[in-house]
């Protein structure tokens, strides 16, 4: 029995032609021909083609001219004699007026909210008293039954309020001379500098960051910024000397001590107390590429520290692994820096520290790392370099070398100057094009040139001349003879020229047989 096969209808040529015609008619709807047919049926004129001299439509509306009155729009006369309304079919549209919107005023940012304290971060309240005028008072009031009073939280509460006076920046020369009367005879151009000075925006930014730091720590009863470090900035002034155009950033503050930095090229060994310290920072912001193959003395301790972190991570609980990974990442970055760069050394190099947010900014008065500075304390002027960046809410830091030159009793935990009598004269844009180890003679000469550009140095005052403590030492002088002083080359020459000390003439060598007849002939001739 034959299987029943379903018959499939064939596509004939007639059906194919009908499909093509229908597709062509559908495509013609997207062409300008239907519109032309409709205009022809209605008797409307054809749209004029765009003229080459016609101005293109404007992308933005033209600005409204002041005092220009609004004119009624009149239709242009039609060349074809049609009614004016027909011109709308081909007349381009132009805006009648512009609208100026008022500027948008954004609300000020809300103050920084205190962060939620972590567990174990609470501090005894009496530890807050360092630098604070802490007053305590307990008030007992009559209540009701204990079973009722214990249900109300406000019956047993403490209100903690911190009252802080916000200082204002020093702007007058007379107030500055009260801090250091030697400034006027030391800097003949002081009056000119103050006439053209204005308070730097960095002054307000620093005190806003101080307030933010206090808000964050107050809610969790952490150690607050003490009174001494809150009032550590007397002023920050921006001024330009008119005769030379030299810009100057004047920072008036105290001086704390920073003890950081290392350089294997200049100092191959460091004390054990530094090698084993967990607080000593081996790098500074001012750096340059290493110039020798000598390893940094802090490279090995940091490699050992990294190995210890990795070993601890293997057995650490999950709660501690995040902190350990951060330590590992930090140690790896430090090791990479110690292999590639050299840094300033606080114990040997005179440099100052500028807060983050002030240094390396885009403003013309922002100092850069490597800019020259002159530190004035009393009647002394010390050349220095902008070498590192410090906390955003703190000013007034100098290297250990600079601090000990100002006050020999200064140390890592003892500041050389506690009063706001240190003047930091920073010259923005004065850094050398290529960073490198300090040239102490060049620092003094360059700072003298910069001071001359703001009026010079008064008579009787000189810049301090630094000595390179890491330079190779000259060979020791010969030891003096016993019972007397060392003999100088001049004394030795006089001693040799003395008549009694002249050596006896050497005996004449015996005449050889060949020269003897000639000598006899010479004698007979005489």
C-alpha positions as CSV (number, residue, x, y, z in Angstrom):
1,X,0.0,0.0,0.0
2,X,1.4,3.3,-1.0
3,X,1.9,5.9,1.8
4,X,-0.2,8.9,1.5
5,X,2.0,11.9,0.5
6,X,0.9,15.4,1.3
7,X,1.0,17.6,-1.7
8,X,3.1,20.8,-1.3
9,X,1.8,23.8,-3.3
10,X,4.3,25.2,-5.8
11,X,5.2,28.9,-6.0
12,X,4.3,29.9,-9.5
13,X,5.8,32.9,-11.5
14,X,2.5,34.8,-11.1
15,X,2.5,34.6,-7.3
16,X,6.2,35.6,-7.3
17,X,5.5,38.7,-9.4
18,X,2.6,39.7,-7.1
19,X,4.9,39.5,-4.0
20,X,7.5,41.7,-5.7
21,X,5.0,44.3,-6.6
22,X,3.6,44.4,-3.1
23,X,7.1,44.8,-1.6
24,X,7.9,47.7,-4.0
25,X,4.7,49.5,-3.1
26,X,5.5,49.1,0.6
27,X,9.0,50.4,0.1
28,X,7.7,53.5,-1.9
29,X,5.9,54.7,1.2
30,X,9.4,55.7,2.7
31,X,10.3,57.8,-0.4
32,X,9.3,61.4,-1.1
33,X,7.0,60.4,-4.0
34,X,3.8,59.9,-1.9
35,X,4.2,63.4,-0.5
36,X,4.6,64.9,-4.0
37,X,1.4,63.0,-5.2
38,X,-0.6,64.3,-2.2
39,X,0.6,67.9,-2.8
40,X,-0.3,67.6,-6.5
41,X,-3.8,66.4,-5.7
42,X,-4.3,69.3,-3.2
43,X,-2.8,71.9,-5.6
44,X,-0.1,72.9,-3.2
45,X,3.2,74.3,-4.7
46,X,6.3,72.1,-4.6
47,X,8.8,72.6,-1.9
48,X,11.7,74.7,-3.1
49,X,15.1,72.9,-3.1
50,X,17.6,74.2,-0.6
51,X,19.8,77.1,-2.0
52,X,23.5,76.9,-1.7
53,X,23.6,80.4,-0.2
54,X,21.1,79.7,2.5
55,X,22.5,79.8,6.0
56,X,22.5,76.4,7.8
57,X,20.3,76.0,10.8
58,X,21.9,77.2,14.0
59,X,22.8,74.5,16.6
60,X,22.2,76.9,19.5
61,X,19.9,79.9,19.6
62,X,21.5,83.3,19.2
63,X,22.0,85.5,22.2
64,X,19.4,88.1,22.8
65,X,20.8,91.6,22.2
66,X,20.2,94.1,25.1
67,X,17.6,96.8,24.3
68,X,16.3,94.9,21.3
69,X,12.5,95.0,21.0
70,X,10.5,92.1,19.9
71,X,9.4,92.6,16.3
72,X,6.3,90.9,14.8
73,X,7.1,88.2,12.3
74,X,6.0,89.1,8.8
75,X,5.9,86.7,5.9
76,X,8.2,87.3,3.0
77,X,6.6,88.1,-0.3
78,X,6.0,85.1,-2.4
79,X,7.5,85.0,-5.9
80,X,4.8,82.7,-7.1
81,X,2.0,85.0,-6.0
82,X,0.6,82.6,-3.5
83,X,-0.8,83.6,-0.2
84,X,1.7,84.4,2.6
85,X,0.6,81.3,4.5
86,X,2.1,79.1,1.8
87,X,5.6,80.3,2.7
88,X,5.5,78.2,5.9
89,X,6.1,75.1,3.7
90,X,9.6,76.1,2.9
91,X,10.6,79.0,5.2
92,X,13.2,77.7,7.8
93,X,12.3,78.2,11.5
94,X,14.3,80.7,13.6
95,X,14.1,81.1,17.4
96,X,12.4,84.3,18.6
97,X,14.2,84.7,22.0
98,X,16.6,83.0,24.4
99,X,15.9,82.2,28.0
100,X,18.7,82.5,30.7
101,X,18.2,80.2,33.6
102,X,19.5,81.3,37.0
103,X,22.6,79.6,38.4
104,X,22.0,76.5,40.4
105,X,22.9,76.9,44.1
106,X,23.9,73.7,45.7
107,X,23.4,73.2,49.4
108,X,26.6,73.0,51.6
109,X,27.9,69.6,52.3
110,X,26.8,68.2,55.7
111,X,29.5,67.8,58.4
112,X,31.3,64.6,58.7
113,X,29.4,62.2,60.9
114,X,31.3,60.2,63.5
115,X,32.0,56.6,62.5
116,X,30.7,53.7,64.4
117,X,33.3,52.6,67.0
118,X,34.8,49.2,66.5
119,X,34.8,46.7,69.4
120,X,37.7,47.0,71.6
121,X,38.4,50.6,70.5
122,X,37.0,52.2,73.7
123,X,39.3,54.3,75.8
124,X,39.2,55.3,79.4
125,X,37.8,58.8,79.6
126,X,40.7,60.1,81.7
127,X,43.0,59.4,78.8
128,X,41.2,62.2,77.0
129,X,42.4,64.7,79.5
130,X,45.8,65.2,77.8
131,X,45.7,68.7,76.6
132,X,42.0,69.1,77.6
133,X,40.5,71.1,80.4
134,X,38.3,68.3,81.6
135,X,35.5,69.2,84.1
136,X,33.3,66.5,85.6
137,X,30.1,66.8,87.6
138,X,27.6,64.3,88.9
139,X,24.0,65.4,89.6
140,X,21.7,63.2,91.8
141,X,18.0,63.9,91.7
142,X,15.1,62.3,93.6
143,X,13.2,59.7,91.6
144,X,10.6,57.0,91.9
145,X,10.8,53.3,92.5
146,X,13.9,51.6,91.1
147,X,11.8,49.2,89.1
148,X,10.3,52.2,87.2
149,X,13.4,54.4,86.9
150,X,15.5,51.7,85.4
151,X,13.1,51.5,82.4
152,X,13.8,55.1,81.4
153,X,17.2,55.6,79.8
154,X,17.3,59.3,80.4
155,X,17.3,58.7,84.1
156,X,20.9,57.5,83.9
157,X,22.8,59.3,81.2
158,X,25.9,61.4,80.5
159,X,26.2,64.4,78.2
160,X,29.6,64.9,76.7
161,X,30.2,68.4,75.2
162,X,33.5,69.8,73.9
163,X,33.8,73.6,73.6
164,X,36.5,74.8,71.3
165,X,37.5,78.3,70.3
166,X,38.2,78.7,66.5
167,X,41.3,80.9,66.0
168,X,41.7,83.4,63.2
169,X,44.7,83.8,61.0
170,X,47.4,86.4,61.7
171,X,47.5,89.0,59.0
172,X,49.3,92.1,60.5
173,X,53.1,92.6,60.6
174,X,52.8,94.0,64.1
175,X,51.4,90.7,65.4
176,X,54.2,88.8,63.7
177,X,56.8,91.0,65.3
178,X,55.4,90.1,68.7
179,X,56.3,86.5,68.0
180,X,59.8,87.3,66.6
181,X,61.1,91.0,66.9
182,X,64.2,90.0,64.8
183,X,62.1,89.5,61.7
184,X,62.1,93.2,60.7
185,X,65.9,93.9,60.8
186,X,66.5,90.4,59.3
187,X,64.1,90.8,56.3
188,X,64.2,94.4,54.9
189,X,61.3,93.5,52.6
190,X,59.0,92.4,55.4
191,X,56.7,95.4,55.1
192,X,56.3,94.9,51.4
193,X,55.5,91.2,51.8
194,X,52.8,91.9,54.3
195,X,51.2,94.7,52.2
196,X,50.7,92.2,49.4
197,X,49.8,89.2,51.6
198,X,46.5,87.4,51.9
199,X,45.4,84.5,54.1
200,X,45.9,81.2,52.2
201,X,42.8,78.9,51.7
202,X,45.0,76.2,53.2
203,X,44.6,77.8,56.6
204,X,40.9,77.2,56.7
205,X,41.2,73.8,55.2
206,X,43.6,72.7,57.9
207,X,41.3,73.8,60.7
208,X,38.3,72.1,59.0
209,X,40.3,68.9,59.0
210,X,41.1,69.3,62.7
211,X,37.4,69.6,63.4
212,X,36.7,66.5,61.4
213,X,39.3,64.6,63.3
214,X,37.8,65.6,66.6
215,X,34.3,64.7,65.5
216,X,35.4,61.2,64.5
217,X,37.1,60.4,67.7
218,X,34.8,62.1,70.2
219,X,31.9,59.7,69.7
220,X,34.0,56.6,70.3
221,X,36.0,58.3,73.2
222,X,39.3,57.7,71.4
223,X,42.2,60.0,72.1
224,X,41.3,63.4,70.9
225,X,43.5,66.0,69.2
226,X,45.0,67.8,72.2
227,X,45.0,71.6,72.7
228,X,48.6,71.9,71.8
229,X,48.2,70.3,68.4
230,X,44.9,72.0,67.7
231,X,46.4,75.4,68.0
232,X,49.6,74.7,66.1
233,X,49.0,77.0,63.1
234,X,49.3,80.8,63.7
235,X,48.8,81.7,60.0
236,X,49.4,80.7,56.4
237,X,50.0,83.6,54.1
238,X,50.3,83.9,50.3
239,X,52.3,86.8,49.1
240,X,54.2,88.0,46.0
241,X,57.1,90.4,46.0
242,X,56.1,93.1,43.5
243,X,59.6,93.9,42.1
244,X,60.5,90.4,41.2
245,X,57.2,88.5,41.1
246,X,58.7,85.8,43.5
247,X,55.9,83.9,45.2
248,X,56.2,83.0,48.9
249,X,54.1,80.8,51.2
250,X,54.6,81.9,54.8
251,X,53.7,79.3,57.4
252,X,53.9,80.3,61.1
253,X,53.9,77.4,63.4
254,X,55.9,75.4,66.0
255,X,58.4,72.5,65.2
256,X,57.9,68.8,65.9
257,X,60.5,66.3,65.0
258,X,60.3,63.8,62.2
259,X,62.8,60.9,62.1
260,X,62.3,59.0,58.8
261,X,64.2,58.1,55.7
262,X,67.1,55.9,54.5
263,X,69.6,55.8,51.7
264,X,71.8,52.8,51.1
265,X,74.0,54.7,48.6
266,X,75.1,57.2,51.3
267,X,74.6,55.3,54.5
268,X,75.0,51.5,54.3
269,X,74.5,50.7,58.0
270,X,72.0,52.0,60.5
271,X,71.6,51.5,64.3
272,X,69.8,48.4,65.6
273,X,67.2,50.5,67.3
274,X,66.1,51.8,63.8
275,X,66.4,48.4,62.1
276,X,64.2,46.8,64.8
277,X,61.7,49.7,65.1
278,X,58.2,49.1,64.0
279,X,57.5,52.8,63.8
280,X,60.4,54.1,61.7
281,X,59.4,54.9,58.1
282,X,62.2,54.0,55.7
283,X,61.0,56.4,52.9
284,X,60.3,60.1,52.3
285,X,58.2,61.7,49.7
286,X,61.3,63.4,48.1
287,X,63.2,60.6,46.4
288,X,65.4,59.8,43.5
289,X,66.6,56.6,41.7
290,X,69.4,54.7,43.3
291,X,72.8,55.4,41.8
292,X,74.8,52.4,43.2
293,X,74.2,48.7,43.8
294,X,74.5,49.1,47.6
295,X,71.4,47.7,49.3
296,X,69.3,49.8,51.6
297,X,70.1,48.8,55.2
298,X,66.3,48.5,55.9
299,X,65.6,46.2,53.0
300,X,66.5,43.0,54.9
301,X,64.4,43.8,58.0
302,X,61.4,44.5,55.8
303,X,61.9,41.3,53.9
304,X,61.9,39.4,57.2
305,X,58.8,41.3,58.3
306,X,57.0,40.3,55.1
307,X,58.0,36.6,55.6
308,X,56.6,36.8,59.2
309,X,53.3,38.2,57.9
310,X,52.9,35.5,55.4
311,X,53.7,32.8,57.9
312,X,51.1,34.2,60.4
313,X,48.5,34.5,57.6
314,X,48.5,30.7,57.1
315,X,47.3,30.0,60.6
316,X,45.4,33.2,61.4
317,X,41.6,33.2,62.0
318,X,39.3,34.6,59.4
319,X,38.8,37.8,61.4
320,X,42.5,38.7,61.3
321,X,43.3,37.8,57.7
322,X,42.0,41.1,56.2
323,X,44.4,43.1,58.4
324,X,47.3,40.8,57.6
325,X,46.7,41.0,53.9
326,X,46.9,44.8,54.2
327,X,50.2,44.6,56.0
328,X,51.5,42.2,53.4
329,X,50.5,44.6,50.6
330,X,52.2,47.5,52.4
331,X,55.4,45.6,53.1
332,X,55.6,44.5,49.4
333,X,55.3,48.1,48.3
334,X,57.9,49.3,50.7
335,X,60.4,46.6,49.6
336,X,59.9,47.5,46.0
337,X,60.6,51.2,46.8
338,X,63.7,50.3,48.8
339,X,65.1,48.4,45.8
340,X,64.6,51.3,43.4
341,X,64.9,54.6,45.2
342,X,67.0,56.6,47.7
343,X,65.5,58.9,50.2
344,X,66.4,61.7,52.6
345,X,67.7,60.8,56.0
346,X,66.2,62.8,58.9
347,X,69.3,62.5,61.0
348,X,71.6,63.9,58.3
349,X,69.5,66.0,55.9
350,X,67.8,69.4,56.7
351,X,64.2,69.3,55.4
352,X,60.7,70.2,56.5
353,X,57.3,68.5,56.4
354,X,54.3,70.0,54.7
355,X,50.7,68.7,55.3
356,X,48.9,66.6,52.8
357,X,46.4,68.8,51.0
358,X,48.9,71.7,50.9
359,X,51.8,70.1,49.1
360,X,51.6,69.0,45.5
361,X,48.4,70.9,44.7
362,X,47.5,72.7,41.5
363,X,47.5,76.2,42.9
364,X,50.4,78.5,42.2
365,X,51.3,78.8,45.9
366,X,51.3,75.1,46.6
367,X,54.8,73.8,47.3
368,X,56.2,70.7,45.6
369,X,58.6,68.2,46.9
370,X,62.1,69.5,46.5
371,X,61.2,73.2,46.7
372,X,63.6,75.4,48.8
373,X,62.6,76.8,52.1
374,X,64.2,79.0,54.8
375,X,63.3,78.3,58.4
376,X,63.7,81.3,60.8
377,X,64.0,80.8,64.5
378,X,65.1,83.8,66.6
379,X,67.9,85.5,64.7
380,X,69.0,82.4,62.7
381,X,68.1,81.5,59.2
382,X,68.4,77.8,58.2
383,X,68.2,76.6,54.5
384,X,66.1,73.5,54.0
385,X,64.1,71.5,51.5
386,X,60.5,70.4,51.3
387,X,61.1,66.7,51.8
388,X,58.0,65.0,53.1
389,X,54.3,65.2,53.6
390,X,52.6,64.9,57.0
391,X,49.0,64.6,58.4
392,X,46.4,66.8,56.8
393,X,45.5,68.4,60.1
394,X,48.9,69.2,61.5
395,X,51.7,71.7,60.6
396,X,55.2,72.5,61.8
397,X,57.6,69.5,61.4
398,X,61.3,69.4,60.7
399,X,63.9,66.7,60.3
400,X,66.0,65.6,63.2
401,X,69.1,67.3,61.7
402,X,67.3,70.6,61.5
403,X,65.8,70.3,65.0
404,X,69.0,69.5,66.7
405,X,70.7,72.5,65.0
406,X,68.0,74.7,66.5
407,X,68.0,73.0,69.9
408,X,70.7,70.4,70.8
409,X,68.2,68.8,73.3
410,X,65.7,67.9,70.5
411,X,65.0,64.3,69.8
412,X,62.3,62.1,68.3
413,X,60.1,62.6,71.4
414,X,61.3,66.1,72.3
415,X,60.4,69.1,70.0
416,X,63.0,71.9,69.6
417,X,60.4,74.8,69.7
418,X,57.0,74.5,71.4
419,X,55.8,78.1,70.8
420,X,54.4,79.4,67.5
421,X,57.6,81.3,66.8
422,X,59.0,79.3,63.8
423,X,58.7,80.9,60.4
424,X,58.7,78.6,57.4
425,X,59.4,80.7,54.3
426,X,58.6,78.3,51.4
427,X,59.4,79.3,47.8
428,X,56.9,77.4,45.4
429,X,58.3,76.4,42.1
430,X,61.9,76.5,43.1
431,X,62.7,72.8,43.0
432,X,65.5,71.5,40.8
433,X,64.5,69.8,37.6
434,X,66.1,66.5,38.6
435,X,65.9,65.1,42.2
436,X,69.0,63.8,43.8
437,X,71.0,63.8,47.1
438,X,71.4,67.1,48.8
439,X,74.2,69.4,47.8
440,X,74.7,71.4,51.0
441,X,76.6,74.3,49.5
442,X,74.1,74.6,46.7
443,X,71.2,74.7,49.2
444,X,72.7,77.7,50.9
445,X,73.5,79.5,47.7
446,X,70.1,78.9,46.2
447,X,68.3,80.0,49.4
448,X,70.4,83.2,49.4
449,X,69.3,84.0,45.8
450,X,65.6,83.4,46.7
451,X,65.9,85.7,49.8
452,X,67.4,88.4,47.6
453,X,64.2,88.1,45.4
454,X,62.0,89.1,48.3
455,X,64.1,92.0,49.7
456,X,67.3,90.3,50.8
457,X,68.8,89.7,54.2
458,X,69.6,92.5,56.7
459,X,73.1,93.5,57.7
460,X,74.6,91.3,60.4
461,X,72.5,88.2,59.5
462,X,73.7,85.2,57.5
463,X,72.4,81.9,56.3
464,X,73.5,78.8,58.2
465,X,76.0,76.8,56.3
466,X,75.3,73.0,56.5
467,X,78.1,70.5,56.7
468,X,77.8,67.2,54.8
469,X,78.1,64.6,57.6
470,X,78.1,61.7,55.1
471,X,80.9,63.0,52.9
472,X,84.2,60.9,53.0
473,X,86.4,62.2,55.7
474,X,89.9,63.6,54.8
475,X,92.9,61.5,55.8
476,X,94.1,62.2,59.4
477,X,96.9,64.6,60.0
478,X,100.3,63.1,61.0
479,X,100.8,62.7,64.7
480,X,103.0,65.3,66.4
481,X,106.4,64.4,67.7
482,X,106.7,63.6,71.4
483,X,107.0,66.8,73.6
484,X,106.1,69.2,70.8
485,X,103.7,70.1,68.1
486,X,103.4,68.6,64.7
487,X,106.1,69.7,62.2
488,X,104.7,71.6,59.2
489,X,106.2,71.4,55.7
490,X,107.5,75.0,56.1
491,X,109.3,74.2,59.3
492,X,110.8,71.1,57.7
493,X,112.1,73.2,54.8
494,X,113.7,75.8,57.1
495,X,115.3,73.1,59.1
496,X,116.9,71.6,55.9
497,X,118.1,75.1,54.8
498,X,119.9,75.8,58.1
499,X,123.8,75.9,57.8
500,X,124.4,73.3,60.5
501,X,121.8,71.0,59.0
502,X,123.1,71.0,55.4
503,X,124.3,67.5,54.4
504,X,128.1,67.2,53.7
505,X,129.0,67.1,50.0
506,X,129.5,63.6,48.6
507,X,133.1,62.6,47.8
508,X,134.1,62.9,44.2
509,X,134.2,59.5,42.5
510,X,137.7,58.2,41.5
511,X,138.8,59.2,38.0
512,X,138.8,56.5,35.5
513,X,141.9,55.7,33.4
514,X,140.2,57.1,30.4
515,X,139.5,60.6,31.9
516,X,142.8,61.0,33.8
517,X,144.9,62.3,30.9
518,X,142.3,64.9,30.0
519,X,142.3,66.2,33.6
520,X,146.1,66.5,33.6
521,X,146.0,68.3,30.4
522,X,143.5,70.8,31.7
523,X,145.6,71.5,34.8
524,X,148.7,72.1,32.7
525,X,146.8,74.4,30.5
526,X,145.7,76.4,33.5
